[in-house]
Structure formats: C-alpha cells, structure tokens
C-alpha cells in the first residue's frame, strides 16, 4: 500500500489519537498489527506518549493473566 504522508495534513492515526484524548482515554487497544504501528506513530507525532498508551489486544490479555 502506498501513501504520500508528506502531503496529508491529518493522518487517520493522528485524528484517532486526538479523538481518544478528547474523551479522556488513557489507552487505545487494537487487534490489528497495521493499526498498532500507525497508532504508535500517531502518539509520537502528536507528542502525547506520556498521556496515551497504545496496546495490542493480546498484550492486554497477557497483562490480565
């Protein structure tokens, strides 16, 4: 899949991160490897790594055990 991220003003991951922060979320959980990578990048780009955790569903399940 090709995308010209330089020309995009708002990447979807950045919008999701900002949306999660706007409702007071502390974590975003996904089961999609592609989404996980994009959301991690979004948190870094928005510069909120200390405020919002991004986790894979399997990782969350392991922590719960």
Backbone as ProteinMPNN parsed JSONL, in Angstrom:
{"seq_chain_A": "XXXXXXXXXXXXXXXXXXXXXXXXXXXXXXXXXXXXXXXXXXXXXXXXXXXXXXXXXXXXXXXXX", "coords_chain_A": {"N_chain_A": [[0.842, -1.165, 0.0], [0.576, 2.183, -0.858], [1.272, 5.47, 0.22], [1.316, 8.978, 0.357], [2.51, 10.444, 2.807], [3.606, 12.898, 3.411], [2.1, 14.808, 2.084], [-0.308, 14.741, 3.34], [-2.486, 16.385, 5.548], [-3.673, 15.684, 7.976], [-3.181, 12.699, 9.36], [-4.938, 9.593, 9.67], [-4.402, 8.113, 11.982], [-3.41, 10.102, 13.688], [-5.703, 11.652, 14.006], [-7.322, 9.792, 15.354], [-5.886, 9.477, 17.732], [-6.016, 12.086, 18.795], [-8.795, 12.241, 19.074], [-9.246, 10.233, 20.992], [-7.906, 11.31, 23.184], [-9.491, 13.555, 23.589], [-11.791, 12.565, 24.767], [-10.887, 11.667, 27.134], [-9.512, 9.24, 27.244], [-7.127, 6.8, 28.3], [-5.813, 4.816, 27.082], [-5.462, 3.115, 23.96], [-6.649, 0.273, 22.416], [-5.954, -2.308, 20.149], [-6.463, -4.949, 17.762], [-5.27, -5.2, 15.418], [-2.347, -5.441, 13.577], [-1.359, -3.564, 11.708], [-2.786, -1.231, 12.356], [-1.858, -0.897, 14.961], [0.863, -0.184, 14.602], [0.514, 2.222, 13.184], [-0.947, 3.758, 15.053], [0.876, 3.928, 17.171], [2.835, 5.462, 15.915], [1.248, 7.733, 15.524], [0.791, 8.629, 18.161], [3.378, 9.364, 18.823], [3.823, 11.383, 16.922], [1.891, 13.297, 17.611], [2.863, 13.862, 20.013], [2.234, 12.798, 22.606], [3.029, 10.688, 24.178], [3.363, 10.15, 26.899], [0.839, 10.428, 27.89], [-1.009, 8.751, 26.597], [-1.46, 5.386, 26.073], [-0.713, 2.801, 23.731], [-1.821, -0.319, 22.881], [-1.633, -3.774, 21.937], [-4.292, -6.108, 21.627], [-3.729, -8.752, 22.437], [-1.491, -8.349, 24.045], [-2.637, -6.929, 26.149], [-4.315, -8.904, 27.17], [-2.439, -10.773, 28.109], [-1.273, -9.282, 30.159], [-3.421, -9.209, 31.891], [-3.572, -11.756, 32.846]], "CA_chain_A": [[0.0, 0.0, 0.0], [1.379, 3.392, -0.972], [0.64, 6.709, 0.673], [2.217, 10.122, 0.421], [2.211, 11.037, 4.1], [4.061, 14.293, 3.447], [1.075, 15.695, 1.561], [-1.501, 14.655, 4.169], [-2.487, 17.341, 6.644], [-4.001, 14.942, 9.186], [-3.238, 11.25, 9.194], [-6.034, 8.995, 10.416], [-3.923, 7.751, 13.321], [-3.338, 11.335, 14.483], [-7.082, 12.004, 14.341], [-7.786, 8.833, 16.362], [-5.194, 9.807, 18.979], [-6.627, 13.324, 19.305], [-10.149, 11.903, 19.49], [-9.162, 9.479, 22.251], [-7.545, 12.269, 24.232], [-10.598, 14.488, 23.816], [-12.793, 11.932, 25.629], [-10.227, 11.275, 28.375], [-8.96, 7.877, 27.204], [-5.738, 6.613, 28.726], [-5.247, 3.73, 26.292], [-6.158, 2.624, 22.774], [-6.342, -1.146, 22.234], [-6.288, -2.788, 18.815], [-6.038, -6.311, 17.435], [-4.733, -5.098, 14.06], [-0.929, -5.051, 13.583], [-1.177, -2.337, 10.912], [-3.305, -0.128, 13.173], [-0.954, -0.736, 16.099], [2.03, 0.579, 14.135], [0.084, 3.578, 12.85], [-1.318, 4.467, 16.274], [2.123, 4.236, 17.887], [3.399, 6.613, 15.205], [0.378, 8.876, 15.785], [1.065, 9.111, 19.517], [4.676, 10.051, 18.764], [3.699, 12.606, 16.127], [1.106, 14.263, 18.375], [3.711, 14.103, 21.176], [1.475, 12.511, 23.822], [3.43, 9.343, 24.599], [3.199, 10.011, 28.345], [-0.585, 10.526, 28.224], [-1.853, 7.763, 25.928], [-0.793, 4.116, 25.757], [-1.245, 2.03, 22.607], [-1.519, -1.724, 23.158], [-2.253, -4.841, 21.178], [-5.242, -6.835, 22.457], [-3.048, -9.91, 23.015], [-0.642, -7.82, 25.095], [-3.524, -6.604, 27.259], [-4.758, -10.185, 27.736], [-1.303, -11.339, 28.861], [-1.152, -8.494, 31.387], [-4.545, -9.527, 32.76], [-3.395, -13.097, 33.417]], "C_chain_A": [[0.889, 1.231, 0.0], [0.593, 4.592, -0.472], [1.69, 7.793, 0.752], [1.911, 10.888, 1.696], [2.625, 12.503, 4.192], [2.967, 15.25, 2.995], [-0.203, 15.682, 2.406], [-1.412, 15.651, 5.315], [-2.79, 16.658, 7.971], [-4.106, 13.459, 8.867], [-4.338, 10.69, 10.076], [-5.597, 8.637, 11.837], [-3.853, 8.981, 14.224], [-4.732, 11.765, 14.915], [-7.629, 11.085, 15.425], [-7.161, 9.134, 17.724], [-5.818, 11.057, 19.595], [-8.047, 13.083, 19.791], [-10.169, 11.163, 20.821], [-8.824, 10.405, 23.41], [-8.71, 13.186, 24.579], [-11.698, 13.892, 24.695], [-12.162, 11.387, 26.913], [-9.675, 9.862, 28.406], [-7.504, 7.87, 27.651], [-5.02, 5.573, 27.871], [-6.121, 3.474, 25.064], [-5.69, 1.187, 22.581], [-6.808, -1.566, 20.847], [-5.808, -4.226, 18.647], [-5.397, -6.353, 16.047], [-3.276, -4.638, 14.092], [-0.662, -3.75, 12.82], [-1.625, -1.114, 11.714], [-2.385, 0.156, 14.356], [0.247, 0.132, 15.715], [1.638, 2.03, 13.859], [-0.281, 4.381, 14.088], [-0.093, 4.819, 17.12], [2.797, 5.443, 17.24], [2.577, 7.878, 15.474], [0.616, 9.478, 17.153], [2.387, 9.881, 19.547], [4.56, 11.377, 18.036], [2.926, 13.699, 16.86], [1.829, 14.625, 19.679], [2.946, 13.933, 22.491], [1.794, 11.103, 24.351], [3.229, 9.113, 26.093], [1.728, 9.98, 28.751], [-1.429, 9.371, 27.697], [-1.042, 6.531, 25.55], [-1.495, 3.449, 24.577], [-0.839, 0.581, 22.849], [-2.245, -2.639, 22.186], [-3.18, -5.616, 22.132], [-4.583, -8.033, 23.147], [-2.158, -9.485, 24.179], [-1.472, -7.506, 26.346], [-4.021, -7.873, 27.947], [-3.668, -10.827, 28.583], [-1.139, -10.596, 30.181], [-2.246, -8.853, 32.389], [-4.393, -10.894, 33.431], [-2.499, -13.067, 34.59]], "O_chain_A": [[1.846, 1.313, 0.77], [-0.608, 4.707, -0.717], [2.823, 7.547, 1.167], [1.152, 11.857, 1.683], [2.051, 13.263, 4.972], [2.907, 16.385, 3.469], [-1.083, 16.52, 2.209], [-0.38, 15.751, 5.978], [-2.213, 17.025, 8.995], [-5.029, 13.029, 8.174], [-4.639, 11.259, 11.125], [-6.353, 8.84, 12.787], [-4.201, 8.903, 15.402], [-4.929, 12.191, 16.053], [-8.33, 11.546, 16.326], [-7.835, 9.053, 18.751], [-6.114, 11.077, 20.79], [-8.464, 13.649, 20.802], [-11.011, 11.435, 21.677], [-9.398, 10.289, 24.493], [-8.892, 13.55, 25.741], [-12.463, 14.637, 25.309], [-12.837, 10.716, 27.695], [-9.397, 9.333, 29.482], [-6.756, 8.816, 27.405], [-3.796, 5.452, 27.915], [-7.345, 3.598, 25.115], [-4.49, 0.91, 22.58], [-7.912, -1.228, 20.421], [-4.866, -4.66, 19.309], [-5.027, -7.423, 15.562], [-2.994, -3.546, 14.586], [0.162, -2.937, 13.237], [-0.937, -0.094, 11.747], [-2.161, 1.314, 14.71], [0.597, 1.07, 16.431], [2.347, 2.956, 14.253], [0.041, 5.566, 14.169], [-0.04, 5.893, 17.718], [3.274, 6.34, 17.936], [3.136, 8.963, 15.633], [0.643, 10.7, 17.299], [2.502, 10.913, 20.208], [5.124, 12.381, 18.471], [3.256, 14.88, 16.751], [1.45, 15.576, 20.363], [2.996, 14.793, 23.37], [0.927, 10.424, 24.902], [2.952, 7.988, 26.508], [1.408, 9.543, 29.856], [-2.458, 9.042, 28.287], [-0.066, 6.619, 24.805], [-2.717, 3.524, 24.444], [0.345, 0.282, 23.006], [-3.322, -2.318, 21.683], [-2.871, -5.755, 23.316], [-4.855, -8.296, 24.318], [-2.082, -10.184, 25.189], [-1.046, -7.788, 27.466], [-4.135, -7.911, 29.173], [-3.946, -11.364, 29.655], [-0.891, -11.219, 31.214], [-2.022, -8.805, 33.599], [-5.013, -11.156, 34.462], [-2.239, -14.107, 35.194]]}, "name": "protein", "num_of_chains": 1, "seq": "XXXXXXXXXXXXXXXXXXXXXXXXXXXXXXXXXXXXXXXXXXXXXXXXXXXXXXXXXXXXXXXXX"}
